[in-house]
Amino acid sequence: DVFQSIATASYRARGVDGVISAARGRNRFGFGMGYANRRLYAPRNIPGISVIGIEDESAYAQAFWSRNLTRVSAVDASIFANWYASGLAGLGNGVTATTPGDVWGYGANGTYSHQFGRLGTLASIGVYGFDQQGFDSQWSAQALVGARYTF
């Protein structure tokens, strides 16, 4: 509570998160999801700020799978999606002043890793996107190659 005084607005958050994971043989897998709701508060009579009682919401879901190929190599994959609704009007996003438009994000990636004694290597590739009402969808791809030496 002591840190709420350093901001011009505070909020009360409520939500739930859950994750379950399991292993069977060389495979590991799991699933998670969550939801959050924030009700914003601000001091009254501040010009240009009117967030008292505004609510924003978010939710996500994710899944992963991993398999040890050998004692020194493994593959894994994950997929996720998330959603956010601001609740603030007039964000300048091409949507009417009373409906700011929900934002959706999603993606997937896969990784191969291999240990060469003290040297660990990995190669990963992923694709990610987001979509908001009033805007074009955006997509991006990522590739990563890395190495780590442990002393």
Phi and psi restraints in degrees (value plus and minus 20) as a CYANA .aco file:
   2 VAL   PHI     -83.5   -43.5
   2 VAL   PSI     -50.9   -10.9
   3 PHE   PHI    -100.5   -60.5
   3 PHE   PSI     -33.4     6.6
   4 GLN   PHI     -85.4   -45.4
   4 GLN   PSI     -43.5    -3.5
   5 SER   PHI     -94.7   -54.7
   5 SER   PSI     -32.2     7.8
   6 ILE   PHI    -109.5   -69.5
   6 ILE   PSI     -22.9    17.1
   7 ALA   PHI    -134.2   -94.2
   7 ALA   PSI     136.3   176.3
   8 THR   PHI    -101.6   -61.6
   8 THR   PSI     -31.8     8.2
   9 ALA   PHI    -159.2  -119.2
   9 ALA   PSI     128.9   168.9
  10 SER   PHI    -150.1  -110.1
  10 SER   PSI     155.6   195.6
  11 TYR   PHI    -172.6  -132.6
  11 TYR   PSI     140.6   180.6
  12 ARG   PHI    -133.1   -93.1
  12 ARG   PSI     103.9   143.9
  13 ALA   PHI    -128.2   -88.2
  13 ALA   PSI     120.9   160.9
  14 ARG   PHI    -156.3  -116.3
  14 ARG   PSI     124.9   164.9
  15 GLY   PHI    -199.9  -159.9
  15 GLY   PSI    -197.5  -157.5
  16 VAL   PHI    -168.0  -128.0
  16 VAL   PSI     123.0   163.0
  17 ASP   PHI    -152.7  -112.7
  17 ASP   PSI     125.4   165.4
  18 GLY   PHI    -167.4  -127.4
  18 GLY   PSI     118.2   158.2
  19 VAL   PHI    -158.3  -118.3
  19 VAL   PSI     116.5   156.5
  20 ILE   PHI    -149.4  -109.4
  20 ILE   PSI     117.3   157.3
  21 SER   PHI    -161.8  -121.8
  21 SER   PSI     136.5   176.5
  22 ALA   PHI    -171.2  -131.2
  22 ALA   PSI     142.8   182.8
  23 ALA   PHI    -152.6  -112.6
  23 ALA   PSI     120.5   160.5
  24 ARG   PHI    -165.1  -125.1
  24 ARG   PSI      91.7   131.7
  25 GLY   PHI      43.1    83.1
  25 GLY   PSI    -146.9  -106.9
  26 ARG   PHI    -105.5   -65.5
  26 ARG   PSI     -24.4    15.6
  27 ASN   PHI    -119.5   -79.5
  27 ASN   PSI     123.2   163.2
  28 ARG   PHI    -148.4  -108.4
  28 ARG   PSI     120.4   160.4
  29 PHE   PHI    -171.9  -131.9
  29 PHE   PSI     141.2   181.2
  30 GLY   PHI    -190.1  -150.1
  30 GLY   PSI     151.6   191.6
  31 PHE   PHI    -167.7  -127.7
  31 PHE   PSI     122.7   162.7
  32 GLY   PHI    -163.9  -123.9
  32 GLY   PSI     134.3   174.3
  33 MET   PHI    -176.7  -136.7
  33 MET   PSI     140.0   180.0
  34 GLY   PHI    -181.5  -141.5
  34 GLY   PSI     145.7   185.7
  35 TYR   PHI    -165.3  -125.3
  35 TYR   PSI     121.1   161.1
  36 ALA   PHI    -158.2  -118.2
  36 ALA   PSI     124.6   164.6
  37 ASN   PHI    -152.2  -112.2
  37 ASN   PSI     109.4   149.4
  38 ARG   PHI    -141.6  -101.6
  38 ARG   PSI     112.0   152.0
  39 ARG   PHI    -126.8   -86.8
  39 ARG   PSI     100.1   140.1
  40 LEU   PHI    -108.4   -68.4
  40 LEU   PSI     125.4   165.4
  41 TYR   PHI    -151.6  -111.6
  41 TYR   PSI     129.1   169.1
  42 ALA   PHI    -169.8  -129.8
  42 ALA   PSI     136.7   176.7
  43 PRO   PHI     -81.4   -41.4
  43 PRO   PSI     124.8   164.8
  44 ARG   PHI     -95.1   -55.1
  44 ARG   PSI     139.8   179.8
  45 ASN   PHI      44.3    84.3
  45 ASN   PSI      15.1    55.1
  46 ILE   PHI    -123.6   -83.6
  46 ILE   PSI      99.0   139.0
  47 PRO   PHI     -78.5   -38.5
  47 PRO   PSI     113.1   153.1
  48 GLY   PHI      63.5   103.5
  48 GLY   PSI     -24.8    15.2
  49 ILE   PHI    -136.6   -96.6
  49 ILE   PSI     103.4   143.4
  50 SER   PHI    -165.4  -125.4
  50 SER   PSI      54.5    94.5
  51 VAL   PHI    -134.1   -94.1
  51 VAL   PSI     -16.4    23.6
  52 ILE   PHI     -80.6   -40.6
  52 ILE   PSI     102.9   142.9
  53 GLY   PHI      63.7   103.7
  53 GLY   PSI     -26.4    13.6
  54 ILE   PHI     -87.7   -47.7
  54 ILE   PSI     121.9   161.9
  55 GLU   PHI    -140.5  -100.5
  55 GLU   PSI     119.7   159.7
  56 ASP   PHI    -141.6  -101.6
  56 ASP   PSI     135.9   175.9
  57 GLU   PHI    -155.5  -115.5
  57 GLU   PSI     131.1   171.1
  58 SER   PHI    -169.8  -129.8
  58 SER   PSI     134.2   174.2
  59 ALA   PHI    -170.2  -130.2
  59 ALA   PSI     135.1   175.1
  60 TYR   PHI    -168.1  -128.1
  60 TYR   PSI     139.9   179.9
  61 ALA   PHI    -164.1  -124.1
  61 ALA   PSI     124.7   164.7
  62 GLN   PHI    -167.7  -127.7
  62 GLN   PSI     133.7   173.7
  63 ALA   PHI    -163.1  -123.1
  63 ALA   PSI     127.4   167.4
  64 PHE   PHI    -162.0  -122.0
  64 PHE   PSI     138.4   178.4
  65 TRP   PHI    -166.4  -126.4
  65 TRP   PSI     120.9   160.9
  66 SER   PHI    -162.9  -122.9
  66 SER   PSI     126.3   166.3
  67 ARG   PHI    -162.3  -122.3
  67 ARG   PSI     108.9   148.9
  68 ASN   PHI     -98.1   -58.1
  68 ASN   PSI      98.7   138.7
  69 LEU   PHI    -100.0   -60.0
  69 LEU   PSI     -65.0   -25.0
  70 THR   PHI    -158.5  -118.5
  70 THR   PSI    -192.9  -152.9
  71 ARG   PHI     -84.9   -44.9
  71 ARG   PSI     -42.7    -2.7
  72 VAL   PHI    -140.4  -100.4
  72 VAL   PSI     -14.6    25.4
  73 SER   PHI    -159.3  -119.3
  73 SER   PSI     132.3   172.3
  74 ALA   PHI    -173.6  -133.6
  74 ALA   PSI     138.1   178.1
  75 VAL   PHI    -145.2  -105.2
  75 VAL   PSI     131.0   171.0
  76 ASP   PHI    -169.3  -129.3
  76 ASP   PSI     138.2   178.2
  77 ALA   PHI    -163.7  -123.7
  77 ALA   PSI     129.4   169.4
  78 SER   PHI    -165.6  -125.6
  78 SER   PSI     136.3   176.3
  79 ILE   PHI    -162.2  -122.2
  79 ILE   PSI     124.9   164.9
  80 PHE   PHI    -168.8  -128.8
  80 PHE   PSI     140.5   180.5
  81 ALA   PHI    -168.2  -128.2
  81 ALA   PSI     124.5   164.5
  82 ASN   PHI    -162.5  -122.5
  82 ASN   PSI     139.5   179.5
  83 TRP   PHI    -157.7  -117.7
  83 TRP   PSI     121.0   161.0
  84 TYR   PHI    -159.3  -119.3
  84 TYR   PSI     112.1   152.1
  85 ALA   PHI    -142.8  -102.8
  85 ALA   PSI      97.8   137.8
  86 SER   PHI     -91.3   -51.3
  86 SER   PSI     -68.4   -28.4
  87 GLY   PHI      66.2   106.2
  87 GLY   PSI     -34.3     5.7
  88 LEU   PHI    -104.7   -64.7
  88 LEU   PSI     114.1   154.1
  89 ALA   PHI    -110.7   -70.7
  89 ALA   PSI     137.3   177.3
  90 GLY   PHI      44.7    84.7
  90 GLY   PSI      27.9    67.9
  91 LEU   PHI    -105.1   -65.1
  91 LEU   PSI     -16.5    23.5
  92 GLY   PHI      51.9    91.9
  92 GLY   PSI       9.9    49.9
  93 ASN   PHI    -125.6   -85.6
  93 ASN   PSI      -1.1    38.9
  94 GLY   PHI      62.0   102.0
  94 GLY   PSI     -17.0    23.0
  95 VAL   PHI    -125.7   -85.7
  95 VAL   PSI     137.9   177.9
  96 THR   PHI     -78.4   -38.4
  96 THR   PSI     138.6   178.6
  97 ALA   PHI     -83.4   -43.4
  97 ALA   PSI     -37.1     2.9
  98 THR   PHI    -123.8   -83.8
  98 THR   PSI     -28.7    11.3
  99 THR   PHI    -149.4  -109.4
  99 THR   PSI      74.9   114.9
 100 PRO   PHI     -91.3   -51.3
 100 PRO   PSI     -33.5     6.5
 101 GLY   PHI      69.3   109.3
 101 GLY   PSI     108.8   148.8
 102 ASP   PHI     -95.4   -55.4
 102 ASP   PSI     133.0   173.0
 103 VAL   PHI    -135.0   -95.0
 103 VAL   PSI     109.8   149.8
 104 TRP   PHI    -134.9   -94.9
 104 TRP   PSI     116.5   156.5
 105 GLY   PHI    -146.7  -106.7
 105 GLY   PSI     129.5   169.5
 106 TYR   PHI    -178.6  -138.6
 106 TYR   PSI     139.5   179.5
 107 GLY   PHI    -198.9  -158.9
 107 GLY   PSI     150.6   190.6
 108 ALA   PHI    -172.6  -132.6
 108 ALA   PSI     128.5   168.5
 109 ASN   PHI    -169.9  -129.9
 109 ASN   PSI     140.7   180.7
 110 GLY   PHI    -159.4  -119.4
 110 GLY   PSI     128.0   168.0
 111 THR   PHI    -158.7  -118.7
 111 THR   PSI     121.8   161.8
 112 TYR   PHI    -137.0   -97.0
 112 TYR   PSI     110.6   150.6
 113 SER   PHI    -148.0  -108.0
 113 SER   PSI     129.1   169.1
 114 HIS   PHI    -166.8  -126.8
 114 HIS   PSI     116.7   156.7
 115 GLN   PHI    -121.9   -81.9
 115 GLN   PSI     109.7   149.7
 116 PHE   PHI    -134.8   -94.8
 116 PHE   PSI      55.8    95.8
 117 GLY   PHI      46.6    86.6
 117 GLY   PSI    -138.6   -98.6
 118 ARG   PHI    -100.3   -60.3
 118 ARG   PSI     -31.1     8.9
 119 LEU   PHI    -117.3   -77.3
 119 LEU   PSI      98.7   138.7
 120 GLY   PHI    -125.2   -85.2
 120 GLY   PSI     117.0   157.0
 121 THR   PHI    -147.4  -107.4
 121 THR   PSI     138.2   178.2
 122 LEU   PHI    -173.2  -133.2
 122 LEU   PSI     134.2   174.2
 123 ALA   PHI    -155.3  -115.3
 123 ALA   PSI     110.0   150.0
 124 SER   PHI    -156.4  -116.4
 124 SER   PSI     128.0   168.0
 125 ILE   PHI    -160.0  -120.0
 125 ILE   PSI     123.0   163.0
 126 GLY   PHI    -170.2  -130.2
 126 GLY   PSI     139.9   179.9
 127 VAL   PHI    -152.9  -112.9
 127 VAL   PSI     117.1   157.1
 128 TYR   PHI    -157.9  -117.9
 128 TYR   PSI     129.9   169.9
 129 GLY   PHI    -171.8  -131.8
 129 GLY   PSI     142.9   182.9
 130 PHE   PHI    -168.3  -128.3
 130 PHE   PSI     137.0   177.0
 131 ASP   PHI    -163.5  -123.5
 131 ASP   PSI     114.1   154.1
 132 GLN   PHI    -155.9  -115.9
 132 GLN   PSI     118.8   158.8
 133 GLN   PHI     -75.6   -35.6
 133 GLN   PSI     111.0   151.0
 134 GLY   PHI      72.4   112.4
 134 GLY   PSI     -25.1    14.9
 135 PHE   PHI    -147.3  -107.3
 135 PHE   PSI     139.2   179.2
 136 ASP   PHI     -92.4   -52.4
 136 ASP   PSI     127.8   167.8
 137 SER   PHI     -85.7   -45.7
 137 SER   PSI     127.0   167.0
 138 GLN   PHI    -139.9   -99.9
 138 GLN   PSI     117.2   157.2
 139 TRP   PHI    -148.1  -108.1
 139 TRP   PSI     126.6   166.6
 140 SER   PHI    -165.4  -125.4
 140 SER   PSI     135.1   175.1
 141 ALA   PHI    -142.9  -102.9
 141 ALA   PSI     131.8   171.8
 142 GLN   PHI    -157.0  -117.0
 142 GLN   PSI     119.4   159.4
 143 ALA   PHI    -150.7  -110.7
 143 ALA   PSI     121.3   161.3
 144 LEU   PHI    -160.6  -120.6
 144 LEU   PSI     113.7   153.7
 145 VAL   PHI    -146.7  -106.7
 145 VAL   PSI     109.7   149.7
 146 GLY   PHI    -164.0  -124.0
 146 GLY   PSI     141.1   181.1
 147 ALA   PHI    -162.6  -122.6
 147 ALA   PSI     128.0   168.0
 148 ARG   PHI    -161.3  -121.3
 148 ARG   PSI     107.2   147.2
 149 TYR   PHI    -125.1   -85.1
 149 TYR   PSI     108.5   148.5
 150 THR   PHI    -122.0   -82.0
 150 THR   PSI     104.2   144.2
